[in-house]
């Protein structure tokens, strides 16, 4: 007899965010990856976070956004070194990201460089698309949605992948 309280009833989602050297996944690289696990829409407390050596200079505009410069990143692991740990954390969960196509494009480019299989787009829930449907005419940036749902962003001096994932989890649950 199956109960509704066993693992088969558990819905696992991974809220994720990336920070990058620029906007082009073919040429730019991930410098930070942050993930937060939700189980049945409740944060489980499990996270995955890594700063990554992009093996190329970080653009000045990108540094203004996330504050991660070449000096800080030079001794961090390369993506290939954290790829298996990231994939193990994500497992087969649904992925949730704000402007998810951007993040997934970068993740899949990095996975490809590391010799790993791409994550199918069908596994991604894009909260930007959800927000545009729910609030046509926007604004629908993460900051705007935090403001709309009265989510405290006072800890956010720069964009950070794990902090942004935490904020996005709150927005997504709303």
N, C-alpha and C positions, 0 to 999 in steps of 0.2 A: 504494500500500500504506500502510495506517495503522498507526502504532506506538502503543503504550500510553503513550508518553512525551510525546506532543504536547499542545497546549493542550486538545484535546477530552477528555483524561483529567483535566484540572484541575478540582477541586471548590473553588469559592470561597464562603466564608461570611464574613459580617460580624457580629462580636460588637458589640452596641451597648448604650448606657445613656444615660439622660437624667436631668438634675436639673431640678426644676420649682419654680414659685412656690407650688404646693399640689397637691391631689389630683384636681381636677376639670378634665378636658381641655377642657370647653366654656368654662370661665372662666379657668382658670389657664394659665400659659405655660411654655415651656421656657427655662431659663437656661443650661444647659450640655448639649452633645451630644458624646459620645465614641464613636468606632468604631475597631475593630481588625480587620484583614483576616487571615483564615486561608486558606491554600491547602492542600488535602488535610490538614486538621486541624493545620497547622503555621503559627504566626504568621509572616507574610511580612515584618514590619517596617513595613508601610504602615499609617498611622493617619489618622483625620480627627478633629479636635477643634475645638470652638468654644464660646466664652462668648457668650451672646446677651442683648441688651437685651430684657427681657420687655414693655416699654412699660406696666408696671403695678408696683405695690409687691410686694416679695417678703414673704410671710408670715413672722412671727417663728419659727414652728415649722419652716418650710422652711430658714430661715437656720441654725437649730440643727443641722439634718441636714447641709447641704452647705457652710455658711459663706459663701455668695455673697450679699452684701447689695446694696441699691440703689446705694450709692456706687460699689462695684466695677463694677457692670453698666451704669451710665448711659452710658458711652462705647463700649460694645460694639455690634457690628452687630445689626440686627434679623434675625429668622429669614429673612425674604424675601431678604435680602442674601446669605445663605449657602445657601439652598435648592438652587440648581442645582449648586453645588460638592458638597454632601452627596449629591444624587441621582447625580451623576457618579461619586462614590467608591463608592457602594453598587452602582450598575449593576443587573444582574439577579441578584445573589447572593442566597442564602438569608440571612435575618436571624436572629440568635440573641440573645435577651435573657432576663433573669431577670424573671419576671412580664411577659412580652412584650406582653400585651394593654394594660397600662398605658402602656408606652413607645410602642407603635404608635398608640394612641389619641391621645397628645399629638403625635406626629410627623404623623399624618394631619390633625389639627386645624390644625397650623401650615402644612402643605402646602396645605390648603384655603384658609386665609387668604392664602397667597402665590399663589393661583391655579394651583397644580400638582395633578396627579392623586394620589389616595390610593394607598398601597402596599397590595396585597391581603393580608389576614390569612393566606392560605395560604402566603405566603412566610416566615412567622415560625415559628421553633422556640422554644418557651418552655421554658427550662431549669427553671423552677419546676415545671411539669407533669411534666417528665422526672424531677426529683428526687422529687416526690410519688409517682410510680410506683415508683421504685427504692427509696425510703426511706419507706414509708407510716408515718404517725404522726410524721414529721419529727423535729426541726425542720429546715426546708429553706430558711431565709434564706441569702443569699449568705455572711454571716459564719459561719453554722452549717456550710455546705458547705465553706468554706475550712478550718474547723477539722477537719471529718471527713476531708478529703483532705490534711491537713497542708500547706496553702498559706499562706505567710507573708503576714500582713496588717499587719505592723509599720509600713509606710509610710502606712497609712490612718488619719489623724486625723479627717478628715471623709469623707463620701461624695463622690467625684468621678467624673464620667462616664467619663473615660479610664482612670483607675486601676481603677474598678470593672469596666470592660470587660476590662482586663488580667487581673484576678483571675477574672472569669467565664470567660475563655478557658481558664485553667488548670483550673477546675472542669469545664467542658464537655469538655475533652480527657480528663479522668479518667472 
